[in-house]
Amino acid sequence: MKILIIEDEQPAAARLIAALEQTSGNIDVQAVLSSVAESVNWLRNHEMPDLILMDIELTDGRSFRIFDEINIECPVIFSTAYDEYWQEAFEHNSIDYLLKPIKPEKLEAALKKYETLKLHFTGSFEQLKTWEQQPKGYKKRFLIKRGTDYISLKTTDIAYCYAAHKIVCLVDGQGSKYLLDKSLADLERDLDPAVFFRLNRKYLANINAILKLKSLGKGKLQVELSPPAGEEVVVSAEQTASFKDWMDA
């Protein structure tokens, strides 16, 4: 399997290569690239690899910019220290999304997923991309434990979710809070992106819970939620454009 690595941290790249060498597959690392510009230049002048392992945050910007310059015709496994880019990653040929530091068993599982998909789709990446882009089912309710009891909470009743001290809370329209044994990244995958948006690393909100937006300058937006969040909720300048597009959809 011909693999291209796009990773700007040399120690991380070295660990990735070492992990690849320990896998059961026949791996041929074509190159290790560290920037958007270097990656675009390499891809323009070389045959497309079978698979790309791509870091998201590079020295000259996010690797998503590579797709603006090159028609990448192979699957991509993204890696990052953050869990907030998974949705955008799956819009760019992604078949998996690994959080750093990458565990060898997670990498092995991602490579096996590639091989399985390749066999299933008889080597046609166009079919694979079509499969990835098909509508996915989203959760309609959550079973939540409260003391010795369990309650069923409909996703339509969730106003927003937030993370605090490694704990995730769901807040319903009446302001009641429920602890959930899931990460915000997990919830973001479970909930319909047409209805829920990741405002920042701490908050995931239902569009119906957003009352008002206020410009804070430098491209940032303050979001007023209902019920009130009890603290300032800010959308970063980098997320503002996507957030506005989502609100206007």
N, C-alpha and C positions, 0 to 999 in steps of 0.2 A: 504494500500500500504506500503510495507516494503522498507524503504529508508536508505541508508548508506550515511553519510556525511563525506567527506574527506576535511578538512579545518584546517590549522595550526594556524589561528588567533582566539583566544577564543572569543573576542567580535563579530567577523564576524560569527562564528559558533552559538553564542547565538542569534544573530539577525536572522539568517537563520531558526533556530528552532522556534523562535517566529513567523516568517512569515509563516512557515509551519502550525503552530497551528491555524492560522487565515484563512487558505484555507478551501475550502468546502469539500475536500477529507478526507478519513479516513486514517490518516498518522501514521505510526509506525516507529520512528527513531531507527534503530538497534544499531548504535554506531556512535561516532564522533572520527575520526582518524586524526592525525596531520602530518604524514610523509609517505614517500614511503615505508620504511621498516615496519612500523606498519600496513599499509594498506595491504601489501603483506601477512604478517603473519595472519591478521584477515581473509582475503579472503581464505586463505588456510585451515582455521579451522572452517569456518562457511558456512552455506547455502547461495547461491547467493541471494542478495536482488532483489526486483523488479526494483529498480532504484537507481543510484548513483549520488549524487550531489558532484562534484569534483572540488576543487580549482586546478589551474595549478601549481602555484609556492608554493612548500612546503619546510619545513625546510631542507630536505636533497636532494632537486632537484625537477625537474618537474615531475608531476604526470604521464606523458606519460610513464615513466619508469615502472610503475606498470604493464602495458600491456605486457612488455617484460618478466615478471615473472608469470603472471596469465592470464588464458584464461577467460576474463570477458564476461559473457553471458547475460548481461542485458544492457539496454540503459544507457547513461550517459548525464547529464546536466553539462557542464563545467562552471566555473566562474573564472574571473580574472580581475585585474585592467587594463589589457592591451588588445588591440584589434588585436595584431599581431599574435596570435596563433590560430585563428579561423580555418584556413585551416587544420592544423595538428590535431586540436580537432575533426574535422569531419572525420578524418581518424581513429579515436579511439572510435567508438560506439556512437558518439555524436548525440543527437537529438535537442540540443539547446546550445547556447553560451551566457552567461549573463555577462555583465560588472558590476564590483563593483563600487559603492555600489549598491547592488541588490535591485531593487524596487519591493515591494510586488506584484504589478500588473503584472510585468514581470515574476516573479516566478509562479504566478497563471496561466498565459498564457502558460508557459513552461510545467506545470503539466497537463494542459488540452490538450496540444499537445501530450503529452505522452499517455494519456487516449484515445485520438482520434486515434492515430496510432495503439495502442494496439487493439482497436476494429476493425479497418480497416483490420489489418493483422491477425485477429483472434488469437491474443496472440502469434504468432510465431515471435520471435525476429530474426530468420534467414531471414525471409521474410522482416522484417523491415530493417535489415542491407543491404539486396539486394536493397531495394528501395532507401536507402540513397546513395548507391554506383553507382546508375544509372547515366549516363551522363546527365548533366544539361545544359540547353540552356544558352548561354552567350550573352550579349548585342552586337549588331552589329553597333549601332550608338547612339549618344546622341543629344538630342535637347537642344540647348544652347541659352540663351537670351543674346543679345548684344545691350544695349540701348533699343530701341523700336522694334528692329528686332529679329528674331530667325534664327539660322543656324543649320544645321544638320552636325555633325562631326562624321565621321566613326571611329570606334575603331582602324582600321588598320592605321589611320593617327595620332594616339596618340603616341608620343615618350615617354613621361613619365608624371606622375602626382606628385604633391608635396603639402604638407600642410604647411601653414605659417600663424601664428596669427589667428588660427581657420578658415582659408579660404583655400579652395582647388582649385588649378589651374591645368588645363590640358595644356600641351605644345605639339604642333604638330611638324611635321618634319621640318617645316620652322621657328620654333621658336615663332610662334604666341601663345599667352596665352589666356585662356578662364576660367572664374570663373564658378564654378559648386557648386550647393547647395547639396553636398553629402560629406560624410566623406571618408577618404581613405579606411576604413574598408568596407564601402558600395561598393566602386569601386572595391575592391579586390574580393568581392563576384560576382560582375557583369561581370568582365573581365576574359577571358580564362586563367587559371593558366599555361597553356602550353606556353603562349605568354608573360604574365605579371608576374613580381615577386616583392614582397615587400622587397626592399633592406634594409630598416630600418623604423623607425617610421614616417619618413618624406617623403620618396620617394617610388613610385611604378613605375617600368620601363618596357617598351616594350623591348623584347630581341633584336630587330633590332636597338634600340637606344644605345646599349652598345658597345662602340668602343674598350675600352681597360681596363684591370684589372692590378692593381699594388699591390703587397704585402706590407703591412705596418708593419709587425711583429706582434707577439702575436696572430696570426691567422686572423687578420683583412685584409680586401681588400678595396682598393680605386677603385671606378668605374668612368671611364670617359664616359660621356654621350654626345650624339649628338641629338639636339643642346646642347651646353655647359650649365651646370646648374648654373654656376656662383659661386659655392661654392663646398667644398669638400664633396663628397658623399661616405660614408663608410659603408661596410657590416660588421656587428659585427662578432666576432670570433664564437659565438654560431650559427649564420646563415650561416657561410661560407660553411660548408659541404653541406647543402641543396641547397645553391646557385650554387655551383659547379656541383652538380648532375643535377640541372635544366638546367644549361648552356650546359651540356654534353649530355642531353637527346636526 
